[in-house]
Amino acid sequence: MTQQKELYALAGANCRPGLALLPRYITIHNTANTSKGAGAQSHAAYLRGAGKDKYVSWHYAVDDKLITHCIPDGEVAWHAGDGGNGTGNRQSLAIEICENPESDLLLATDNAAELTAALMKQYGVPLGSVVQHNHWSGKDCPRRIRRGEPYDWATFLAKVQGFFAVQAKPETAPQPQAEGVLWAVQTGAYRVRENAQAALAAMKAKGYEAYITESGGLLRVQLGAFAVRQNAYRYAKKLNEQGIEAFVTQKGN
């Protein structure tokens, strides 16, 4: 997968309400922003700057060279247009595909398909729960895919399925063992091993027992696994109060 950067919006901003999210869907958007320079980096910068006070946000922005992670996966983003308690906003991860003129739309859409497959694997989201923005609010979005640019929705889902088949391999890193669903507290996900190891060392230097797991092409720095969801959220909250970015993810054995 292409390079990914974690450029989270500021905690407490209107665009990042901090509401807990357990991903059950993945929602695909096009940005509808065709301005020069309106790539993934620009969309992350917007949520950290001029857009921080707006009630509009997304988890990922994707162009032909870069993916920016803008809202943690364990938190709500305002993107689906179905209200503050709508299923789209409260239960889905949002991927925005950039349309800036200097970005190759085909590569950007392929990158979004690969990211979708990785998130499906990570959170156990079935292909049938990968939906268009239109599914939640009736908006003509993702407008480019809905026009068959660079290809139609059926082709997008076929590409997602293809990437998922490649990624669906047994875990190679040691995982905490328990029966049923486990809730892990995660502080980051990295493409570059050295970055993950540096984050791990930083956590251990602060006295936390942390470890690295690997899946979907990502190295994840995690702290513990909990059979009780609320215990995981309490631990994540404690870390956040201490200035450590942390959120809860679900995984099953």
C-alpha positions as CSV (number, residue, x, y, z in Angstrom):
1,M,0.0,0.0,0.0
2,T,1.1,3.6,-0.5
3,Q,2.6,5.7,2.2
4,Q,0.4,6.5,5.2
5,K,0.8,9.5,7.6
6,E,-1.0,9.9,10.9
7,L,-2.1,13.6,10.9
8,Y,-5.0,13.5,13.4
9,A,-7.3,16.5,13.9
10,L,-6.9,18.1,17.4
11,A,-8.8,16.3,20.1
12,G,-11.8,18.3,21.3
13,A,-12.3,20.1,18.0
14,N,-15.8,20.1,16.5
15,C,-14.6,17.9,13.7
16,R,-13.3,15.4,16.2
17,P,-16.0,14.9,18.8
18,G,-14.2,12.0,20.6
19,L,-17.2,9.8,20.5
20,A,-16.3,6.1,20.6
21,L,-16.7,4.2,17.4
22,L,-16.7,0.4,16.8
23,P,-16.4,0.1,13.0
24,R,-19.1,-2.0,11.4
25,Y,-19.2,-0.3,8.0
26,I,-16.7,1.4,5.7
27,T,-18.1,4.4,3.7
28,I,-16.5,5.5,0.5
29,H,-16.6,9.2,-0.6
30,N,-15.1,11.4,-3.3
31,T,-14.0,14.8,-2.0
32,A,-15.7,16.8,-4.7
33,N,-12.7,19.2,-4.4
34,T,-11.0,19.6,-7.8
35,S,-8.8,22.5,-6.7
36,K,-5.1,22.2,-7.4
37,G,-3.2,20.9,-4.4
38,A,-6.3,19.4,-2.8
39,G,-4.7,16.0,-2.1
40,A,-4.5,13.9,1.0
41,Q,-2.0,16.1,2.8
42,S,-4.2,19.2,2.2
43,H,-7.3,17.5,3.5
44,A,-5.6,16.5,6.7
45,A,-4.3,20.0,7.1
46,Y,-7.8,21.4,6.7
47,L,-9.1,19.4,9.7
48,R,-6.2,20.6,11.8
49,G,-6.7,24.2,10.7
50,A,-9.6,26.0,9.1
51,G,-11.9,23.0,9.3
52,K,-11.4,22.2,12.9
53,D,-14.5,24.0,14.1
54,K,-16.8,22.5,11.5
55,Y,-18.9,19.4,12.0
56,V,-17.4,17.7,8.9
57,S,-14.6,15.1,9.0
58,W,-13.3,11.8,7.7
59,H,-11.0,9.1,8.9
60,Y,-8.8,8.8,5.8
61,A,-8.0,10.9,2.8
62,V,-6.4,9.1,-0.1
63,D,-4.6,10.3,-3.3
64,D,-2.3,8.6,-5.7
65,K,0.8,8.9,-3.5
66,L,-0.4,9.3,0.1
67,I,-3.0,8.3,2.7
68,T,-3.5,10.6,5.6
69,H,-5.2,9.2,8.7
70,C,-7.2,12.2,10.0
71,I,-9.5,10.8,12.8
72,P,-8.5,7.7,14.8
73,D,-10.4,4.6,13.8
74,G,-11.9,4.3,17.4
75,E,-13.6,7.7,17.1
76,V,-16.6,9.1,15.2
77,A,-16.1,11.3,12.2
78,W,-18.9,13.5,10.8
79,H,-19.2,12.3,7.2
80,A,-22.3,10.3,6.4
81,G,-25.0,13.0,6.5
82,D,-27.4,10.9,8.6
83,G,-27.3,12.9,11.8
84,G,-25.6,12.8,15.1
85,N,-26.9,9.4,16.0
86,G,-27.1,8.0,12.4
87,T,-25.6,4.6,11.8
88,G,-23.3,6.0,9.1
89,N,-21.7,8.5,11.3
90,R,-21.7,6.4,14.4
91,Q,-20.7,3.0,13.0
92,S,-18.6,3.6,9.9
93,L,-15.1,4.5,8.9
94,A,-14.9,7.2,6.2
95,I,-12.5,7.1,3.2
96,E,-12.3,10.2,1.1
97,I,-10.8,9.7,-2.4
98,C,-9.1,12.9,-3.6
99,E,-9.9,14.5,-7.0
100,N,-7.2,17.2,-7.3
101,P,-6.1,17.5,-10.9
102,E,-2.4,16.6,-10.3
103,S,-3.4,13.3,-8.7
104,D,-4.0,10.2,-10.8
105,L,-7.7,9.3,-10.0
106,L,-7.1,5.6,-11.0
107,L,-4.2,5.2,-8.6
108,A,-6.0,7.1,-5.9
109,T,-9.1,4.9,-6.2
110,D,-7.0,1.7,-6.3
111,N,-5.2,3.0,-3.1
112,A,-8.6,3.5,-1.5
113,A,-9.7,-0.1,-2.5
114,E,-6.5,-1.5,-0.9
115,L,-7.0,0.5,2.3
116,T,-10.6,-0.7,2.4
117,A,-9.5,-4.3,2.3
118,A,-7.0,-3.7,5.1
119,L,-9.6,-2.1,7.3
120,M,-12.1,-4.9,6.5
121,K,-9.5,-7.4,7.7
122,Q,-8.6,-5.4,10.8
123,Y,-12.2,-4.9,12.0
124,G,-14.0,-7.9,10.6
125,V,-16.1,-5.8,8.2
126,P,-17.7,-7.9,5.4
127,L,-17.7,-6.7,1.8
128,G,-21.5,-6.2,2.0
129,S,-20.9,-3.5,4.6
130,V,-18.6,-1.5,2.3
131,V,-21.0,1.2,1.1
132,Q,-21.3,4.5,-0.7
133,H,-22.0,7.8,1.0
134,N,-25.2,7.7,-1.0
135,H,-26.3,4.7,1.1
136,W,-26.7,6.8,4.2
137,S,-28.0,10.2,2.9
138,G,-28.9,9.9,-0.8
139,K,-26.1,12.3,-1.7
140,D,-24.5,11.7,-5.1
141,C,-21.3,10.5,-3.5
142,P,-18.8,9.0,-4.3
143,R,-19.7,11.0,-7.4
144,R,-16.8,10.0,-9.6
145,I,-17.3,6.2,-9.0
146,R,-21.0,6.7,-9.5
147,R,-20.2,8.1,-12.9
148,G,-17.9,5.2,-13.7
149,E,-14.7,7.3,-13.2
150,P,-12.1,5.7,-13.2
151,Y,-14.4,2.6,-12.9
152,D,-17.8,1.8,-11.5
153,W,-18.9,0.6,-8.1
154,A,-19.0,-3.1,-9.0
155,T,-15.4,-2.8,-10.2
156,F,-14.3,-1.0,-7.0
157,L,-15.8,-3.8,-4.8
158,A,-14.1,-6.4,-7.0
159,K,-10.8,-4.7,-6.5
160,V,-11.4,-4.5,-2.7
161,Q,-12.2,-8.3,-2.7
162,G,-9.0,-8.9,-4.7
163,F,-6.8,-6.9,-2.2
164,F,-8.6,-8.6,0.7
165,A,-7.7,-12.1,-0.7
166,V,-4.1,-11.2,-0.9
167,Q,-4.0,-9.7,2.6
168,A,-6.0,-12.5,4.3
169,K,-3.0,-14.4,5.6
170,P,-2.5,-15.9,9.1
171,E,-1.1,-13.5,11.6
172,T,2.7,-13.8,12.0
173,A,3.2,-11.7,15.2
174,P,2.4,-13.1,18.6
175,Q,-1.2,-12.2,19.7
176,P,-2.7,-12.2,23.2
177,Q,-4.8,-15.4,23.5
178,A,-8.4,-15.4,24.9
179,E,-11.6,-17.0,24.0
180,G,-14.1,-14.9,21.9
181,V,-13.7,-11.2,21.1
182,L,-10.8,-9.2,22.4
183,W,-10.6,-5.4,22.7
184,A,-7.1,-4.0,22.2
185,V,-5.9,-0.5,23.2
186,Q,-3.8,0.8,20.3
187,T,-1.6,3.9,20.2
188,G,-0.6,3.9,16.5
189,A,-0.3,2.0,13.3
190,Y,2.8,2.2,11.1
191,R,4.0,1.2,7.7
192,V,7.7,1.6,8.6
193,R,9.0,-0.9,11.1
194,E,11.5,1.6,12.6
195,N,8.7,4.0,13.3
196,A,6.7,1.3,15.1
197,Q,9.8,0.2,17.1
198,A,10.5,3.8,18.1
199,A,6.8,4.2,19.3
200,L,7.1,1.0,21.2
201,A,10.3,2.1,22.9
202,A,8.7,5.4,23.9
203,M,5.8,3.6,25.5
204,K,8.1,1.3,27.4
205,A,10.2,4.2,28.5
206,K,7.0,5.6,30.1
207,G,6.5,2.4,32.0
208,Y,3.8,0.8,29.9
209,E,3.8,-2.8,28.8
210,A,3.4,-2.6,25.0
211,Y,3.9,-4.8,22.1
212,I,3.7,-4.8,18.3
213,T,1.3,-6.8,16.2
214,E,1.3,-7.0,12.4
215,S,-1.7,-7.3,10.1
216,G,-2.9,-5.8,6.8
217,G,0.5,-4.4,6.1
218,L,0.4,-2.3,9.3
219,L,2.6,-2.6,12.5
220,R,0.3,-1.7,15.4
221,V,1.6,-0.6,18.8
222,Q,-0.9,-2.0,21.4
223,L,-1.2,-2.2,25.2
224,G,-3.1,-5.2,26.4
225,A,-6.1,-7.1,25.3
226,F,-9.4,-7.0,27.2
227,A,-12.4,-9.4,27.2
228,V,-14.6,-6.6,28.5
229,R,-15.0,-3.7,26.2
230,Q,-15.6,-1.1,28.9
231,N,-12.3,-2.0,30.5
232,A,-10.5,-1.3,27.3
233,Y,-12.2,2.1,27.0
234,R,-11.3,3.0,30.6
235,Y,-7.7,2.2,29.9
236,A,-7.7,4.2,26.6
237,K,-9.3,7.1,28.5
238,K,-6.6,7.0,31.1
239,L,-3.9,7.1,28.5
240,N,-5.6,10.0,26.7
241,E,-5.8,11.9,30.0
242,Q,-2.0,11.5,30.3
243,G,-1.5,12.9,26.8
244,I,-1.0,9.6,25.0
245,E,-3.1,9.1,21.9
246,A,-4.9,5.8,22.3
247,F,-8.1,4.2,21.0
248,V,-9.9,0.9,21.2
249,T,-9.9,-1.7,18.4
250,Q,-11.7,-5.0,18.2
251,K,-10.2,-8.3,17.2
252,G,-11.4,-11.9,17.5
253,N,-9.4,-15.1,18.1
